[in-house]
């Protein structure tokens, strides 16, 4: 059962932040910290950290979905006003063979590879764009306290290519709002990539993990290369 534990979340975040400081090398932030943010983190700060250490540094707290509505994360937007919204931008970015772009950002042709289920897709209409850490999971993990602008930025995050991924509609809907303890790609070779993506997103957006989630990340990560991750903090 999910319960709200603000004190536990705060304590966990403080402990994790100290651990992270000891483990990583960071460049100077490109922007000042937002109100209420940890003094050891700020938007634009670039972290360099090993995967296993990044997993260990994720703060643990209970989850609470009270008040969640998908509409609280405004998407898909057209941030650069070029006629292609975030969903289409991701689909274009991830094309193995680029489609033709028509009026209203309509897409014709093109080839994509869905990393969740190993399926090759030749029609953009068969693709969904997935939030690697689902919106509901983000809400559970701290986004309930974010501003509307922060939730919109999260839902349309084109600055971090590991946050959003174009996959088959079928695999995305099978995943739904499940966390990494409940769902992973059916393609075993993609599992470590998924662990990396999940860890990067949680770290980038200063999200917590629950106990089961952290244990699964540790177990899965132990079988993955201990690669160095470069992560630009969003908050």
Backbone torsions as a table, in degrees:
resi	resn	phi	psi	omega
1	UNK	NA	134.2	-177.9
2	UNK	-85.7	131.7	179.8
3	UNK	-129.2	156.3	177.9
4	UNK	-88.5	125.3	-178.3
5	UNK	-136.9	78.9	-175.4
6	UNK	-61.2	-43.1	-178.4
7	UNK	-63.5	-41.9	-179.8
8	UNK	-64.7	-41.0	179.6
9	UNK	-62.7	-44.0	-178.8
10	UNK	-62.9	-45.5	179.8
11	UNK	-64.0	-43.2	-179.4
12	UNK	-63.4	-41.2	-178.6
13	UNK	-65.4	-40.7	179.6
14	UNK	-63.7	-44.2	179.6
15	UNK	-63.2	-45.1	-179.3
16	UNK	-64.0	-39.2	-178.5
17	UNK	-61.9	-42.3	178.3
18	UNK	-63.7	-40.7	178.3
19	UNK	-64.4	-43.7	-179.6
20	UNK	-60.6	-42.8	-179.7
21	UNK	-58.1	-38.0	-178.3
22	UNK	-74.2	-24.3	-172.6
23	UNK	-94.7	-24.5	-168.1
24	UNK	-116.9	162.0	172.1
25	UNK	-110.5	131.1	-175.5
26	UNK	-126.3	145.8	171.6
27	UNK	-84.2	167.9	178.0
28	UNK	-65.9	142.4	-179.8
29	UNK	-66.0	149.4	178.1
30	UNK	-92.3	-5.0	178.0
31	UNK	-145.8	157.3	179.9
32	UNK	-73.9	157.2	-177.8
33	UNK	-67.2	146.4	176.1
34	UNK	-78.0	155.4	179.0
35	UNK	-56.1	132.3	177.2
36	UNK	88.4	-8.0	180.0
37	UNK	-75.7	156.4	177.2
38	UNK	-61.3	139.8	179.4
39	UNK	-65.8	-13.7	-179.4
40	UNK	-95.8	2.2	178.4
41	UNK	-134.4	147.8	171.9
42	UNK	-156.4	149.6	179.3
43	UNK	-56.0	135.6	-179.0
44	UNK	93.3	-15.1	177.2
45	UNK	-65.5	136.7	-178.8
46	UNK	-106.3	122.0	179.8
47	UNK	-103.7	141.0	172.6
48	UNK	-120.7	116.5	-171.2
49	UNK	-153.0	145.3	177.1
50	UNK	-70.7	147.4	-178.8
51	UNK	-52.8	-50.4	-175.8
52	UNK	-62.7	-37.7	178.0
53	UNK	-69.9	-36.8	178.5
54	UNK	-64.2	-39.7	177.0
55	UNK	-63.2	-47.4	-180.0
56	UNK	-60.0	-31.6	-175.3
57	UNK	-81.0	-11.7	-179.4
58	UNK	-64.8	127.8	-178.0
59	UNK	-72.9	140.3	-178.6
60	UNK	-99.7	132.3	175.6
61	UNK	-156.5	154.5	175.2
62	UNK	-65.5	156.1	-178.7
63	UNK	-105.3	153.3	-179.4
64	UNK	-147.3	118.6	-177.5
65	UNK	-96.8	7.3	-179.8
66	UNK	-54.8	131.4	175.9
67	UNK	84.3	-0.5	-177.4
68	UNK	-69.7	133.4	169.0
69	UNK	-142.2	134.2	-178.2
70	UNK	-57.8	-31.9	-178.4
71	UNK	-67.3	-11.7	177.4
72	UNK	-76.3	-7.1	173.9
73	UNK	-114.0	91.6	-175.3
74	UNK	-65.6	122.2	177.2
75	UNK	-162.5	160.6	-4.3
76	UNK	-92.9	134.9	-178.4
77	UNK	-105.4	164.7	174.7
78	UNK	-111.6	81.7	-171.1
79	UNK	-62.2	-37.6	-177.2
80	UNK	-97.0	4.9	175.3
81	UNK	54.7	39.1	178.5
82	UNK	-98.3	6.1	179.2
83	UNK	94.5	-10.3	178.7
84	UNK	-112.9	120.6	-179.9
85	UNK	-77.6	-180.0	-175.6
86	UNK	-55.9	-44.7	-179.6
87	UNK	-56.7	-48.3	-179.1
88	UNK	-66.9	-36.1	178.8
89	UNK	-60.7	-42.0	179.0
90	UNK	-66.5	-44.0	179.4
91	UNK	-60.5	-42.8	177.7
92	UNK	-65.0	-42.4	-178.4
93	UNK	-63.0	-34.1	-172.4
94	UNK	-99.2	6.8	179.7
95	UNK	-65.9	133.0	172.9
96	UNK	-75.2	-39.5	170.6
97	UNK	-125.8	122.2	-172.4
98	UNK	-65.3	138.2	174.9
99	UNK	-82.2	168.6	171.2
100	UNK	-84.5	139.8	-178.6
101	UNK	-104.1	121.4	180.0
102	UNK	-107.6	-168.9	179.5
103	UNK	-56.4	140.9	-179.9
104	UNK	66.8	21.4	-178.5
105	UNK	62.2	31.9	173.1
106	UNK	-70.0	143.0	-174.8
107	UNK	-116.5	132.3	178.4
108	UNK	-125.5	132.9	-178.6
109	UNK	74.5	-161.8	-178.8
110	UNK	96.8	158.9	178.6
111	UNK	-137.1	139.0	178.7
112	UNK	-134.8	154.8	174.4
113	UNK	-118.4	121.6	-179.7
114	UNK	-87.6	110.4	-175.1
115	UNK	-70.6	-17.2	-178.7
116	UNK	-73.2	-34.4	-175.5
117	UNK	-134.0	7.6	175.4
118	UNK	70.5	22.7	-176.3
119	UNK	-97.1	136.2	173.2
120	UNK	-89.3	130.5	-175.0
121	UNK	-116.4	134.0	-179.0
122	UNK	-118.2	10.9	177.6
123	UNK	-139.9	117.2	-176.7
124	UNK	-57.9	-24.5	179.6
125	UNK	-65.9	-18.4	178.8
126	UNK	-87.6	5.0	-177.7
127	UNK	-104.9	145.4	164.7
128	UNK	-113.1	153.4	170.7
129	UNK	-104.3	118.4	-173.5
130	UNK	-99.4	138.1	166.0
131	UNK	-81.0	114.2	-175.6
132	UNK	-52.4	-49.1	167.4
133	UNK	-93.3	108.3	-173.2
134	UNK	-57.2	156.3	-178.8
135	UNK	-57.7	-42.5	179.7
136	UNK	-63.8	-39.9	178.2
137	UNK	-66.2	-39.1	176.8
138	UNK	-61.6	-41.7	177.8
139	UNK	-58.8	-46.5	179.3
140	UNK	-60.0	-28.6	-168.1
141	UNK	-103.7	16.7	174.8
142	UNK	132.7	-22.1	-175.1
143	UNK	-68.2	-15.4	176.5
144	UNK	-61.3	-23.9	-179.5
145	UNK	-97.8	0.4	-179.1
146	UNK	-79.6	164.3	172.6
147	UNK	-76.8	163.2	177.3
148	UNK	-59.9	-36.5	179.8
149	UNK	-65.5	-39.7	178.5
150	UNK	-66.8	-40.0	179.3
151	UNK	-67.0	-37.2	176.4
152	UNK	-64.4	-42.8	179.5
153	UNK	-61.9	-40.2	178.2
154	UNK	-63.9	-45.5	-175.6
155	UNK	-69.0	-17.0	-176.8
156	UNK	-125.7	34.6	-170.3
157	UNK	-75.9	93.3	176.3
158	UNK	-90.6	-9.8	-178.6
159	UNK	-76.3	-22.8	178.6
160	UNK	-117.6	101.9	-174.4
161	UNK	-64.3	-12.6	178.8
162	UNK	-87.0	-7.5	-177.8
163	UNK	-80.3	-35.5	-176.3
164	UNK	-121.9	141.5	-176.8
165	UNK	-144.6	138.7	177.5
166	UNK	-89.1	120.9	-177.4
167	UNK	-139.0	172.3	177.6
168	UNK	-62.7	145.0	177.9
169	UNK	-57.6	-38.3	-178.2
170	UNK	-61.0	-47.6	-178.2
171	UNK	-67.9	-37.3	179.4
172	UNK	-64.3	-39.3	-178.4
173	UNK	-76.9	-26.2	171.9
174	UNK	-67.2	-39.8	178.3
175	UNK	-67.7	-46.0	-179.7
176	UNK	54.3	-128.2	-178.6
177	UNK	-105.0	24.2	-178.7
178	UNK	-72.8	146.4	176.3
179	UNK	-89.9	-178.6	-173.3
180	UNK	-68.2	-19.1	175.8
181	UNK	-76.5	-19.1	-174.7
182	UNK	-108.0	-20.2	-176.4
183	UNK	-154.0	138.1	172.5
184	UNK	-140.5	161.4	178.4
185	UNK	-56.1	144.8	178.6
186	UNK	-74.1	-18.4	176.5
187	UNK	-83.8	107.6	-174.9
188	UNK	-58.1	-35.4	-178.1
189	UNK	-65.7	-17.3	-179.4
190	UNK	-95.3	-0.5	-173.4
191	UNK	-64.8	-42.4	-179.5
192	UNK	-67.1	-36.3	175.2
193	UNK	-60.4	-40.2	-179.9
194	UNK	-66.5	-40.7	176.2
195	UNK	-60.3	-44.0	177.7
196	UNK	-60.3	-48.2	-178.0
197	UNK	-60.9	-45.7	-178.8
198	UNK	-60.8	-45.7	-178.6
199	UNK	-65.5	-42.4	178.6
200	UNK	-61.4	-46.9	-177.1
201	UNK	-64.5	-44.4	179.4
202	UNK	-62.3	-38.9	-180.0
203	UNK	-71.9	-46.5	-177.6
204	UNK	-57.4	-40.2	-175.0
205	UNK	-101.2	12.7	175.5
206	UNK	53.8	50.1	179.6
207	UNK	-99.7	154.4	176.3
208	UNK	-90.1	170.1	172.3
209	UNK	-128.8	152.1	173.4
210	UNK	-86.4	172.4	-173.1
211	UNK	-61.0	-45.5	-179.5
212	UNK	-62.8	-43.7	179.1
213	UNK	-58.6	-44.9	-178.6
214	UNK	-65.9	-41.6	179.4
215	UNK	-62.6	-41.4	178.7
216	UNK	-65.8	-43.1	177.0
217	UNK	-58.7	-42.8	178.8
218	UNK	-64.0	-44.6	-178.8
219	UNK	-64.4	-46.6	-179.9
220	UNK	-68.3	-43.2	-177.8
221	UNK	-63.5	-28.5	-180.0
222	UNK	-62.7	-25.7	180.0
223	UNK	-93.3	1.0	-177.8
224	UNK	-105.0	152.7	174.4
225	UNK	-57.0	138.4	-179.3
226	UNK	-82.8	63.9	-175.6
227	UNK	-69.9	154.6	173.6
228	UNK	-82.4	127.9	179.7
229	UNK	-103.4	137.1	171.3
230	UNK	-110.2	119.3	-172.2
231	UNK	-128.8	124.7	174.2
232	UNK	-93.2	120.6	-176.7
233	UNK	-71.2	136.2	176.1
234	UNK	-95.0	-21.6	179.1
235	UNK	-158.8	NA	NA
